[in-house]
Amino acid sequence: MANMIRDFFKLEAAPGLLLILTTILALVFANSPLDHIYEVFLSTTMGIQVGTFEISKPLLLWINDGLMAIFFFLIGLELKRELIEGELSDPKQVIMPAAAAVGGMLVPAMVYVGFNWSNDLALAGWAIPAATDIAFALGILAMLGSRVPLALKIFLVSLAIIDDIGAIVIIALFYTSDLSVQSLVISGISLVILYVMNKKGVTNITPFILVGLVLWVSVLKSGVHATLAGVLLAFFIPLRAKDEQGASPAKRLEHDLHSSVAFMIIPIFAFANAGVDLRGISLERFLDPVPIGIAMGLFLGKQLGVFGFAWLTIKAGFAQLPKGVTWAQLYGVSILCGVGFTMSLFIGALAFEQTGENLLFDDRLGILLGSFLSSVVGYLVLHKTLPKPENS
């Protein structure tokens, strides 16, 4: 049994499979006599108090504001490495995935807005279908094994990274509440300290983490979403400098955090946010403008935006179809980009928290439907269009 578990975690598809399993588990809890336990568990209040300073939140918000800050910290580390040393450091390699990512955010948002144009409250969720879940998408792609060309994987990863940048910008600009000047000042001072440490060549991670905690708390209290502190902190972690062991602090942190985020933080987030009570749901509820707008934004908007903008970029002569990749395979990956699970759930919580209306059920319903359709259809298209295994 222990060997089987170790072998599972070594699989490239393991993070995506674990995400699917925790999603199913959340749905089982929410649609069974265990639903009360599920709700009580997530609503349990936990707090930290030092003198008159206190942070008190339900467990669900500790997961969404706290654990997800670590997820965003890892995204920030990956973004920094890719922009400085990786695929995104070469402008020629960025053009097509960047164009596809822009299309993959713009068109789904337009689809959602088209369904909800007459509802001002629902319009707050316009960015929900704009996100791609890289863990899910790569997990599904990995199920196809060595049949998948390396260039196709690089395209998907590059697109997802640029998509993450877009999501971060959207959260920063459009999903902030009333701002606290005092907290923003503390955040600014924390950033200055991080900058000075970076320029002074500090390679000990501990001071960065301590200042990062102050930054997280101040951003949390400022009205800007706390997860952005993770991204900001990551940009100041030294990438090219070497610590006493001769390693890059940023690369070492990225390596150390990857398994924890993939196998613990993201599954916990999925379990906490994917529990939708589907009992007694009518077809009319599925076709409500909010869930259908999200579902169609993810399933139709994503594939049209990603593939359409990539096609235009190539036909205009700004980029070339990746070597060894066919148009049909590119289309299949474009469909997979409609799996918007983690980031879509996150943006949905931000969007509808601020409206004061309980649209979260409709939000999650649409995300589950759109992501399910995208994953199944995307897999089938790729299974049909990729080269057959040699032993078949």
RAPEMO-V66767 format. One record per pair of residues at least 4 apart in sequence whose ideal C-beta (glycine too) atoms are under 7 Angstrom apart, sorted by sequence separation. I is the first residue (numbers start at 1). J is the second residue. D is the distance in whole Angstrom. If there is no record, write none. Layout:
i->{I	I}
j->{J	J}
d->{D	D}
This chain:
i->{1	2	3	4	5	6	13	14	15	16	17	18	19	20	21	22	23	24	25	26	27	28	34	35	36	37	38	39	40	49	57	59	60	61	62	63	64	65	67	68	69	70	71	72	73	74	75	76	77	78	79	80	81	82	85	90	91	94	95	96	97	98	99	100	101	102	103	104	105	106	107	108	109	110	111	112	113	119	133	134	135	136	137	138	144	148	150	151	152	153	154	155	156	157	158	159	160	161	162	163	164	165	166	167	168	169	170	171	180	181	182	183	184	185	186	187	188	189	190	191	192	193	194	195	196	205	206	207	208	209	211	212	213	214	215	216	217	218	224	228	229	230	231	242	243	247	248	249	250	251	252	253	254	257	258	259	260	261	262	263	264	265	266	267	268	269	270	281	283	288	289	290	291	292	293	294	295	296	297	298	300	301	302	303	304	305	306	307	308	309	310	311	312	321	325	327	328	329	330	331	332	333	340	341	342	343	344	345	346	347	348	349	350	355	359	360	361	362	363	364	365	366	367	368	369	370	371	372	373	374	375	376	377	378	379	380	381	382	388	9	29	30	49	57	63	81	82	83	84	132	148	179	197	202	219	242	247	260	261	281	286	287	296	313	314	325	352	8	29	82	83	87	88	116	220	242	243	286	313	314	47	48	116	141	219	241	314	352	30	47	57	240	241	352	29	47	219	239	113	197	216	219	238	45	46	197	238	239	349	352	45	141	237	238	348	45	46	112	113	216	237	44	112	194	215	43	44	141	348	42	46	112	237	348	42	43	109	112	194	212	215	41	42	109	111	138	193	215	137	345	348	109	310	108	109	190	212	108	345	137	307	344	190	307	105	190	208	134	341	307	340	104	132	187	190	208	306	208	340	341	132	187	303	306	340	131	186	187	303	338	339	338	183	187	203	302	303	339	131	302	338	339	183	184	198	203	336	183	194	203	299	335	336	130	198	201	203	298	180	191	195	180	194	298	335	336	127	179	180	335	179	205	178	177	203	332	335	127	176	176	205	176	332	175	331	332	172	329	332	171	104	172	329	171	328	329	97	101	105	100	104	326	168	97	101	105	97	101	168	98	97	101	87	290	294	88	87	274	291	295	299	270	273	290	294	298	302	88	269	290	293	294	297	298	288	291	292	295	299	291	295	299	266	273	290	294	298	291	82	286	79	78	79	276	79	276	75	276	274	276	19	19	16	15	16	19	16	17	16	15	16	225	13	16	135	13	12	13	135	69	159	76	80	65	72	76	80	84	72	75	69	73	76	77	69	72	76	81	68	72	76	80	69	70	73	77	65	69	73	65	125	129	128	122	155	122	129	81	129	80	81	119	152	151	129	151	77	81	116	151	152	115	116	151	149	175	77	78	149	167	171	175	77	115	116	152	156	177	115	155	159	171	175	74	167	112	115	152	111	112	74	74	111	112	111	70	74	109	108	111	71	108	111	70	110	108	71	107	108	70	71	141	140	107	108	67	104	107	106	137	137	67	68	104	67	103	104	137	103	136	63	103	132	136	63	100	103	133	102	132	133	135	132	133	63	100	131	133	99	100	133	99	129	60	131	131	96	99	129	128	131	96	95	96	128	127	128	95	96	125	128	95	127	125	124	125	124	42	124	124	104	121	128	140	121	143	38	122	125	140	144	148	128	136	140	144	147	147	129	35	144	147	26	18	22	26	30	25	29	30	31	15	19	23	27	30	31	15	19	22	26	27	31	18	22	26	27	19	23	9	68	64	64}
j->{5	6	7	8	9	10	17	18	19	20	21	22	23	24	25	26	27	28	29	30	31	32	38	39	40	41	42	43	44	53	61	63	64	65	66	67	68	69	71	72	73	74	75	76	77	78	79	80	81	82	83	84	85	86	89	94	95	98	99	100	101	102	103	104	105	106	107	108	109	110	111	112	113	114	115	116	117	123	137	138	139	140	141	142	148	152	154	155	156	157	158	159	160	161	162	163	164	165	166	167	168	169	170	171	172	173	174	175	184	185	186	187	188	189	190	191	192	193	194	195	196	197	198	199	200	209	210	211	212	213	215	216	217	218	219	220	221	222	228	232	233	234	235	246	247	251	252	253	254	255	256	257	258	261	262	263	264	265	266	267	268	269	270	271	272	273	274	285	287	292	293	294	295	296	297	298	299	300	301	302	304	305	306	307	308	309	310	311	312	313	314	315	316	325	329	331	332	333	334	335	336	337	344	345	346	347	348	349	350	351	352	353	354	359	363	364	365	366	367	368	369	370	371	372	373	374	375	376	377	378	379	380	381	382	383	384	385	386	392	14	34	35	54	62	68	86	87	88	89	137	153	184	202	207	224	247	252	265	266	286	291	292	301	318	319	330	357	14	35	88	89	93	94	122	226	248	249	292	319	320	54	55	123	148	226	248	321	359	38	55	65	248	249	360	38	56	228	248	123	207	226	229	248	56	57	208	249	250	360	363	57	153	249	250	360	58	59	125	126	229	250	58	126	208	229	58	59	156	363	58	62	128	253	364	59	60	126	129	211	229	232	59	60	127	129	156	211	233	156	364	367	129	330	129	130	211	233	130	367	160	330	367	214	331	130	215	233	160	367	334	367	132	160	215	218	236	334	237	370	371	163	218	334	337	371	163	218	219	335	370	371	371	218	222	238	337	338	374	167	338	374	375	221	222	236	241	374	222	233	242	338	374	375	170	238	241	243	338	221	232	236	222	236	340	377	378	170	222	223	378	223	249	223	223	249	378	381	174	223	224	253	225	381	225	381	382	224	382	385	225	159	228	385	228	385	386	155	159	163	159	163	385	228	158	162	166	159	163	231	162	162	166	154	359	363	158	158	345	362	366	370	342	345	362	366	370	374	161	342	363	366	367	370	371	362	365	366	369	373	366	370	374	342	349	366	370	374	369	161	365	161	161	164	361	165	364	164	365	364	368	135	136	135	135	136	139	138	139	139	139	140	350	139	142	262	142	142	143	266	216	306	230	234	220	227	231	235	239	228	231	226	230	233	234	227	230	234	239	227	231	235	239	229	230	233	237	226	230	234	227	290	294	294	289	322	290	297	250	298	250	251	289	322	322	301	323	250	254	289	324	325	289	290	325	324	350	253	254	325	343	347	351	254	292	293	329	333	354	293	333	337	350	354	254	347	293	296	333	293	294	257	258	296	297	297	257	261	297	297	300	261	298	301	261	301	301	265	301	302	265	266	336	336	304	305	265	302	305	305	336	337	268	269	305	269	305	306	339	306	339	268	308	337	341	269	306	309	339	309	339	340	342	340	341	272	309	340	342	309	310	343	310	340	272	343	344	310	313	344	344	347	313	313	314	347	347	348	318	319	348	351	319	351	351	351	352	352	272	354	355	337	355	363	375	357	379	275	359	363	378	382	386	367	375	379	383	386	387	370	277	386	389	270	263	267	271	275	271	275	276	277	262	266	270	274	277	278	263	267	270	274	275	279	267	271	275	276	270	274	263	346	346	349}
d->{7	6	6	6	7	7	5	6	6	7	6	6	6	6	6	6	7	6	7	6	6	6	6	6	6	6	7	6	7	7	4	6	6	5	5	5	5	7	7	6	6	7	7	6	7	6	6	6	6	6	6	6	6	4	6	7	7	5	6	6	6	7	6	6	7	6	6	7	6	6	6	6	6	6	7	6	6	6	6	6	6	7	6	6	5	6	6	6	7	6	6	6	6	6	7	6	6	7	7	6	6	6	6	6	6	6	6	5	6	6	7	6	6	7	6	7	7	7	6	6	6	6	6	6	6	6	6	6	6	7	6	6	7	6	6	6	6	6	6	6	6	6	7	5	6	7	6	6	6	6	6	6	6	6	6	6	5	5	6	7	6	6	6	6	6	6	5	5	6	6	5	7	6	6	6	6	6	5	4	6	6	6	6	6	5	6	6	6	6	6	6	6	6	6	5	6	7	7	6	7	7	7	4	6	6	6	6	7	7	6	6	6	7	7	6	6	6	6	6	6	6	6	6	6	6	6	6	6	6	6	6	6	6	6	6	6	6	5	5	5	5	5	4	5	7	6	6	5	6	6	6	6	4	6	5	6	5	6	6	7	6	5	7	5	5	6	7	6	6	4	6	5	5	4	4	6	6	7	5	6	6	5	6	6	5	7	6	4	6	6	7	7	7	5	4	3	6	6	7	6	6	4	7	6	7	7	5	4	7	6	7	7	6	6	7	6	6	7	5	4	4	7	5	7	5	5	5	7	4	7	6	7	6	7	6	7	5	5	6	7	7	7	4	6	7	7	5	6	6	7	7	7	6	4	5	5	4	5	6	7	7	5	5	5	4	4	7	4	6	4	6	7	5	6	6	7	4	6	7	5	5	4	5	5	6	7	4	5	5	6	5	7	5	6	6	5	6	5	5	4	3	5	4	5	5	5	6	4	7	7	5	6	7	7	6	6	4	4	6	6	6	5	4	5	5	4	5	6	6	4	4	5	5	4	5	6	6	7	5	5	7	7	4	6	7	4	7	7	6	6	7	6	5	7	4	6	6	5	7	5	6	6	7	4	4	5	4	5	6	5	6	6	6	6	7	6	5	7	5	5	5	7	5	4	3	3	7	7	6	7	7	6	7	6	6	4	7	4	4	4	4	5	6	7	6	6	6	7	6	7	6	7	7	6	6	5	5	6	7	7	6	6	6	5	5	7	6	6	1	6	6	6	5	7	7	4	4	5	6	6	7	6	6	6	4	4	6	6	7	7	6	3	7	5	5	4	3	6	5	5	6	6	6	6	6	7	5	4	5	7	7	5	5	6	6	5	3	7	5	6	7	6	7	4	6	5	5	7	5	6	5	5	6	5	4	4	6	6	5	5	7	6	4	6	5	6	5	6	3	7	7	7	7	7	7	4	7	6	7	6	5	7	5	4	4	7	5	7	4	6	5	6	4	6	7	3	5	5	5	6	7	7	6	5	6	5	5	3	6	5	6	6	6	4	7	4	4	5	6	4	6	6	5	5	6	5	3	5	6	7	6	7	6	4	5	5	5	5	5	4	6	6	6	6	3	5	6	4	7	5	6	5	6	7	5	5	5	5	4	6	6	5	7	4	5	6	7	6	6	5	5	5	6	5	5	7	6	7	6	7	6	6	7	7	5	7	4	6	7	6	6	6	7	6	4	5	4	6	6	6	6	4	6	5	7	5	6	7	6	5	4	6	6	5	5	4	7	5	5	7	7	7	6}
